[in-house]
Amino acid sequence: MALRKVFVGVGAFGAFGIGMTGAMLYAQTDPNQTVSLCQRDAKWEELAATYDDKIAQTEMSTGINKQRRELLQNAKGRVLEVQPAACASTTAKAASFR
């Protein structure tokens, strides 16, 4: 019985290792491929349009929305978010808390 547990454990560990290796090989990117700041920003903008809708259920079920509300209740100060001028124009967004 103990020997069987060892074989099952080794098999499970081996399967996990093979799966992780396959996932890492699949996820590798071409090191010669470069992405410009403009391409990166364009991709972020494309994903941003539907991102909140895609993660809304997960955030609600994990309690992130409640935690965010609690954190924002205690937020104070001013924030200025500036995007680099690498693509077209620089944009700035300002927000004030309390």
Residue frames as a rotation matrix with the C-alpha (Angstrom) as fourth column:
MET 1
0.567 0.823 0.000 0.00
0.823 -0.567 0.000 0.00
0.000 0.000 -1.000 0.00
ALA 2
0.491 -0.456 -0.742 2.78
0.126 -0.806 0.578 2.46
-0.862 -0.378 -0.338 0.91
LEU 3
-0.591 -0.745 0.310 4.64
0.377 0.086 0.922 1.62
-0.714 0.662 0.230 -2.29
ARG 4
-0.091 0.662 0.744 1.52
0.991 -0.012 0.132 2.37
0.096 0.749 -0.655 -4.30
LYS 5
0.805 0.367 -0.466 1.27
0.469 -0.875 0.120 5.83
-0.364 -0.315 -0.876 -2.67
VAL 6
-0.063 -0.915 -0.398 4.88
0.071 -0.402 0.913 6.48
-0.995 0.029 0.091 -3.63
PHE 7
-0.664 -0.166 0.729 4.21
0.684 0.257 0.683 5.53
-0.301 0.952 -0.057 -7.25
VAL 8
0.378 0.869 0.318 1.08
0.919 -0.394 -0.014 7.69
0.113 0.298 -0.948 -7.36
GLY 9
0.683 -0.172 -0.710 2.98
0.235 -0.869 0.436 10.62
-0.692 -0.465 -0.553 -5.86
VAL 10
-0.436 -0.899 -0.037 5.89
0.158 -0.116 0.981 10.25
-0.886 0.421 0.192 -8.26
GLY 11
-0.438 0.348 0.829 3.49
0.897 0.224 0.380 9.91
-0.053 0.910 -0.411 -11.18
ALA 12
0.674 0.732 -0.101 1.54
0.733 -0.680 -0.036 12.99
-0.095 -0.050 -0.994 -10.15
PHE 13
0.372 -0.630 -0.681 4.73
0.035 -0.724 0.689 14.99
-0.927 -0.280 -0.248 -9.69
GLY 14
-0.640 -0.623 0.450 6.01
0.418 0.209 0.884 13.81
-0.645 0.754 0.127 -13.07
ALA 15
-0.026 0.726 0.687 2.74
0.995 -0.050 0.090 14.73
0.099 0.685 -0.721 -14.79
PHE 16
0.797 0.275 -0.539 2.83
0.411 -0.899 0.150 18.15
-0.443 -0.341 -0.829 -13.16
GLY 17
-0.056 -0.928 -0.367 6.43
0.035 -0.370 0.929 18.68
-0.998 0.039 0.053 -14.28
ILE 18
-0.648 -0.134 0.750 5.68
0.700 0.281 0.656 17.63
-0.299 0.950 -0.088 -17.86
GLY 19
0.376 0.882 0.284 2.60
0.925 -0.378 -0.050 19.87
0.064 0.281 -0.958 -17.93
MET 20
0.688 -0.166 -0.707 4.50
0.183 -0.903 0.390 22.89
-0.703 -0.397 -0.590 -16.60
THR 21
-0.447 -0.894 0.038 7.35
0.195 -0.056 0.979 22.35
-0.873 0.445 0.199 -19.05
GLY 22
-0.400 0.384 0.832 4.87
0.916 0.186 0.355 22.15
-0.018 0.905 -0.426 -21.93
ALA 23
0.692 0.703 -0.161 3.12
0.710 -0.704 -0.018 25.31
-0.126 -0.102 -0.987 -20.75
MET 24
0.334 -0.656 -0.677 6.40
0.036 -0.709 0.704 27.19
-0.942 -0.259 -0.213 -20.49
LEU 25
-0.683 -0.585 0.437 7.50
0.420 0.174 0.891 26.07
-0.597 0.792 0.127 -23.95
TYR 26
-0.030 0.776 0.630 4.12
0.995 -0.039 0.095 27.04
0.099 0.630 -0.770 -25.39
ALA 27
0.805 0.446 -0.390 4.20
0.532 -0.834 0.145 30.46
-0.261 -0.325 -0.909 -23.74
GLN 28
-0.183 -0.947 -0.263 7.70
0.605 -0.319 0.730 31.38
-0.775 -0.026 0.632 -24.89
THR 29
0.842 0.405 -0.355 7.87
0.021 -0.683 -0.731 34.41
-0.538 0.608 -0.583 -27.10
ASP 30
0.587 -0.639 0.497 10.20
0.729 0.150 -0.668 35.09
0.352 0.754 0.554 -29.97
PRO 31
0.247 -0.537 -0.806 13.22
0.708 -0.468 0.529 36.92
-0.661 -0.702 0.265 -28.48
ASN 32
-0.763 -0.552 0.336 13.77
0.619 -0.475 0.626 38.69
-0.185 0.686 0.704 -31.80
GLN 33
0.020 0.859 0.512 10.27
0.766 -0.342 0.544 40.15
0.642 0.381 -0.665 -31.76
THR 34
-0.885 -0.270 -0.381 10.13
0.452 -0.695 -0.559 43.69
-0.114 -0.666 0.737 -30.44
VAL 35
0.196 0.971 0.134 7.08
0.949 -0.223 0.222 45.72
0.246 0.084 -0.966 -29.57
SER 36
-0.625 -0.393 0.675 7.17
0.306 -0.918 -0.252 49.50
0.718 0.050 0.694 -29.74
LEU 37
-0.905 0.299 -0.304 5.66
0.196 -0.341 -0.919 51.67
-0.378 -0.891 0.250 -27.04
CYS 38
-0.546 0.730 -0.411 2.97
-0.828 -0.543 0.138 52.73
-0.123 0.416 0.901 -29.49
GLN 39
-0.341 0.397 -0.852 2.06
-0.324 0.801 0.502 49.10
0.882 0.448 -0.145 -30.27
ARG 40
-0.777 0.007 -0.629 1.97
0.539 0.524 -0.660 48.29
0.325 -0.852 -0.411 -26.55
ASP 41
-0.845 0.467 -0.262 -0.21
-0.179 -0.706 -0.685 51.29
-0.505 -0.532 0.680 -25.76
ALA 42
-0.433 0.702 -0.566 -2.56
-0.846 -0.100 0.524 50.46
0.311 0.705 0.637 -28.65
LYS 43
-0.458 0.230 -0.858 -2.96
0.140 0.973 0.186 46.91
0.878 -0.035 -0.478 -27.32
TRP 44
-0.886 0.128 -0.445 -3.68
0.441 -0.059 -0.896 48.22
-0.141 -0.990 -0.004 -23.80
GLU 45
-0.688 0.656 -0.310 -6.34
-0.630 -0.752 -0.193 50.55
-0.360 0.063 0.931 -25.20
GLU 46
-0.378 0.529 -0.760 -7.89
-0.590 0.495 0.638 47.69
0.714 0.689 0.125 -27.19
LEU 47
-0.543 0.117 -0.832 -8.06
0.488 0.850 -0.199 45.43
0.684 -0.513 -0.519 -24.12
ALA 48
-0.978 0.096 -0.183 -9.27
0.104 -0.534 -0.839 48.22
-0.178 -0.840 0.513 -21.83
ALA 49
-0.607 0.787 -0.111 -12.55
-0.688 -0.451 0.568 48.60
0.397 0.421 0.816 -23.72
THR 50
0.351 0.788 -0.506 -13.89
-0.419 0.615 0.668 45.23
0.837 -0.022 0.546 -22.47
TYR 51
-0.586 -0.726 -0.359 -11.58
-0.024 0.459 -0.888 44.46
0.810 -0.512 -0.286 -19.53
ASP 52
-0.765 0.306 0.567 -13.91
-0.642 -0.300 -0.705 45.60
-0.045 -0.903 0.426 -16.74
ASP 53
0.301 0.936 -0.185 -16.80
-0.947 0.316 0.055 43.56
0.110 0.158 0.981 -18.14
LYS 54
0.214 -0.289 -0.933 -14.63
-0.279 0.897 -0.342 40.44
0.936 0.334 0.111 -18.38
ILE 55
-0.666 -0.606 -0.434 -13.43
0.229 0.388 -0.893 40.56
0.710 -0.694 -0.120 -14.77
ALA 56
-0.317 0.594 0.739 -16.55
-0.738 -0.645 0.202 41.95
0.596 -0.481 0.643 -13.07
GLN 57
0.696 0.643 -0.319 -17.90
-0.341 0.687 0.642 38.56
0.632 -0.338 0.698 -11.92
THR 58
0.159 -0.733 -0.662 -14.52
0.635 0.589 -0.499 37.45
0.756 -0.341 0.559 -10.57
GLU 59
-0.738 -0.462 0.493 -14.02
-0.005 -0.726 -0.688 40.68
0.675 -0.510 0.533 -8.66
MET 60
0.043 0.836 0.547 -17.49
-0.817 -0.286 0.501 40.47
0.575 -0.468 0.671 -7.15
SER 61
0.775 0.332 -0.537 -17.16
-0.078 0.894 0.441 36.81
0.627 -0.300 0.719 -6.11
THR 62
0.021 -0.854 -0.520 -13.71
0.725 0.372 -0.580 37.29
0.689 -0.365 0.627 -4.55
GLY 63
0.590 0.313 -0.744 -14.66
0.784 -0.439 0.438 40.40
-0.190 -0.842 -0.505 -2.59
ILE 64
-0.498 -0.844 0.198 -12.30
0.867 -0.481 0.133 42.75
-0.017 0.238 0.971 -4.40
ASN 65
-0.122 0.523 0.844 -15.08
0.382 -0.760 0.526 45.31
0.916 0.386 -0.107 -4.95
LYS 66
0.859 0.445 -0.252 -15.73
0.372 -0.204 0.906 45.51
0.352 -0.872 -0.341 -1.20
GLN 67
0.227 -0.865 -0.447 -12.01
0.874 -0.022 0.486 45.88
-0.430 -0.501 0.751 -0.47
ARG 68
-0.530 -0.394 0.751 -11.70
0.749 -0.632 0.198 48.59
0.396 0.668 0.630 -3.12
ARG 69
0.380 0.754 0.536 -14.63
0.284 -0.647 0.708 50.51
0.880 -0.117 -0.460 -1.60
GLU 70
0.839 -0.085 -0.537 -13.05
0.537 -0.028 0.843 50.29
-0.087 -0.996 0.022 1.87
LEU 71
-0.188 -0.982 -0.031 -9.69
0.934 -0.188 0.302 51.51
-0.303 0.028 0.953 0.57
LEU 72
-0.443 0.040 0.896 -11.23
0.590 -0.739 0.325 54.41
0.675 0.672 0.303 -1.34
GLN 73
0.700 0.713 -0.051 -13.19
0.477 -0.414 0.775 55.54
0.532 -0.566 -0.630 1.73
ASN 74
0.660 -0.528 -0.534 -9.83
0.492 -0.232 0.839 56.30
-0.567 -0.817 0.107 3.36
ALA 75
-0.019 -0.699 0.715 -8.12
0.992 -0.101 -0.072 57.80
0.122 0.708 0.696 0.29
LYS 76
0.726 0.144 -0.672 -6.84
0.302 -0.945 0.124 61.36
-0.617 -0.293 -0.730 0.59
GLY 77
-0.275 -0.900 -0.337 -4.81
0.106 -0.377 0.920 63.59
-0.955 0.218 0.199 -1.69
ARG 78
0.584 0.372 -0.721 -4.46
-0.623 -0.364 -0.692 64.23
-0.520 0.854 0.020 -5.39
VAL 79
0.030 -0.521 0.853 -3.33
0.385 0.794 0.471 61.96
-0.923 0.314 0.224 -8.20
LEU 80
0.402 0.027 -0.915 -2.00
-0.766 -0.537 -0.353 62.90
-0.501 0.843 -0.195 -11.62
GLU 81
0.246 -0.273 0.930 -1.63
0.374 0.912 0.168 60.13
-0.894 0.307 0.327 -14.19
VAL 82
0.340 -0.236 -0.911 0.48
-0.757 -0.643 -0.116 61.04
-0.558 0.729 -0.397 -17.21
GLN 83
0.751 -0.114 0.650 1.05
0.407 0.856 -0.319 58.85
-0.520 0.504 0.689 -20.24
PRO 84
-0.273 -0.944 -0.185 4.35
0.328 -0.273 0.905 59.23
-0.904 0.187 0.384 -22.11
ALA 85
0.370 0.391 -0.843 4.35
-0.512 -0.671 -0.536 61.32
-0.775 0.630 -0.048 -25.26
ALA 86
-0.612 -0.704 0.360 5.89
-0.115 0.530 0.840 58.50
-0.782 0.473 -0.406 -27.33
CYS 87
-0.619 0.482 0.620 2.70
0.784 0.423 0.454 58.04
-0.043 0.767 -0.640 -29.38
ALA 88
0.096 0.716 0.691 0.83
0.685 -0.551 0.476 61.08
0.722 0.428 -0.543 -30.64
SER 89
0.006 -0.022 1.000 0.04
-0.354 -0.935 -0.018 63.31
0.935 -0.354 -0.013 -27.64
THR 90
-0.908 -0.303 -0.289 0.52
0.187 0.325 -0.927 63.23
0.375 -0.896 -0.238 -23.90
THR 91
0.119 0.978 0.168 -2.65
-0.027 -0.166 0.986 62.81
0.993 -0.122 0.007 -21.95
ALA 92
-0.921 -0.378 0.097 -3.16
-0.080 -0.060 -0.995 63.58
0.382 -0.924 0.025 -18.31
LYS 93
0.173 0.959 -0.223 -5.91
0.241 0.179 0.954 62.59
0.955 -0.219 -0.200 -15.94
ALA 94
-0.791 -0.403 0.460 -6.33
-0.298 -0.402 -0.866 64.19
0.534 -0.822 0.198 -12.55
ALA 95
0.200 0.844 -0.498 -8.33
0.352 0.413 0.840 62.95
0.914 -0.344 -0.215 -9.61
SER 96
-0.531 -0.310 0.789 -8.90
-0.579 -0.546 -0.605 64.37
0.618 -0.778 0.110 -6.17
PHE 97
-0.052 0.475 -0.879 -9.83
0.564 0.740 0.366 62.45
0.824 -0.477 -0.306 -3.05
ARG 98
0.495 0.395 -0.774 -11.38
0.869 -0.219 0.444 64.25
0.006 -0.892 -0.451 -0.08
